[in-house]
């Protein structure tokens, strides 16, 4: 299960929308044991494409160092699908680097964004719940 404080959920979706017409991407940091996200790191899409994404290597390094400095770890990646469902593409599956990570897809195909999260290991895709925590939970989760 992925637990996102509302403010971080909104930051993630806003980054995906502002990335149009290209896919947008970013990283999530938090507690791997609980799936609680404490930070959202919007990153540049080095691929600059509406069909694929590549997290900019400098942004990855910055996010990893910042998270580690605060006792957090990178626990996932998010990206948008500009024209398709919120489901990992074959490219997404091939590029899934860590079976412990949360892989979040934000579909912008329709009028309202659709956010879904997955665990991907050995080519197998398992959907997990996404819980958006209310404002009161933000202070507790972070």
N, C-alpha and C positions, 0 to 999 in steps of 0.2 A: 504494500500500500504506500502511496506517495501522499504526504501531507504538506500542503502549501498554504502558508499564511495568505490571506486575501490580497494584501498589498503586493506580495511577490507574484501571485497569480496574475494580477492586473498588469504588473510590470512586464511579465513574460508575454502576455497577449498583446500589449501595446507595442512591444519591440517587434513582434511578428507583423503586426499591421503596418508599422512605419517602414518595415523592410520591403514592402511591396514596390515594384512587381517581382522582386527576387525573393527567394526563400530567405528567411532570417533564422538565426541560430543563437544559442547561448548555453551557458553551463549553470548547473545547480549545485550548491554546496550545503552541507548539513550533517546530520547524524545518520550514518549508514544503517545502524541497528534499528532505528525507529522510522526511518524514511521521512523525517521532518526536515523540510528545507528551511535553512536560515538565511541564505543569500541567493540572489539571482544575478548572474553575470551576463548581460547582453554582450554578444561578440559580433565581430564582422564576419560575413560570409566571404571567405577568401575565394570561393568559386564564382561569386557574383553571377548567380544563375537562378532562374525561376524553377529549375527542375532538380537541382542538387545543392548540397551545402558542404562546406568545409570550414570548421572553426579555425579562425586565424590563429596561427601558432603563437604570436606575441600575446594575444588575448588569453589563450589557454595558459600560458606561463604566468601571466599576471593574476588570473583567477586562482590558479593553484597555489601560488605564493601567498596571496591575500587570505585565502581560506585557511591554509596551514598556519599562518601567523596568528589566527584567531581560534586555533584548535579545532577547525572544521576540516572536512575533506570533500572533494568533488564526488558527488553521488549520482550525477546524471547530466544529460544533455537534452536540450529541446530544440526543435526546429519547426518551421511552418511548411505546410503543403499548400501551395497557392491554387492548385487546380484539382486536387484529389482528396479523398477521405483521410481522416486522422488514423491512418494505419501504416505501419512501416512498409516502405517499398523494398524490392529486392536489393537495391543499392544500400538502403538504410541497414538492412540485415547484414549484408556483407561487410559494412564498415563499423558494426557494433564492437567497440574495443574491449568492453568489460562486462562479463555476465552478471556482475553485481550492480551495475548501474541501472538507473531508471531512464528509459528512452521515451521522451514526451513528444508527441506530434500535435501541432496546432493546425487544424484545417481551416483555411480561409476561403474555401470553395463557395460556401453559402453566405447568406447575409449575416449570420452570427457565427463567431469562431466556435469550433468544437475542439476540446482538449481531451486527449486520451494518453495514457501512459502504459508502457510495456516493459517487460523483462525479455531480453533476447540473449539466448545462449545456444551455441552450436547450431545456429540456423532455426531454432525453435522460438516462436513468438508467443508469449503469454501476457495477456492483458491484466492489468492490476487496477485497483480502485484509485481514484484521485479524490482526495478530501480537501476542500478549501476551508481553512480554519478562519473563524470570525476574528474581528478586531481584538477582542479580549484575549484570544488565544495567541495572538502575535507576540505579545510581551512574554508569554510563557514559553513559546516555541523558540524564540530567538535568544 
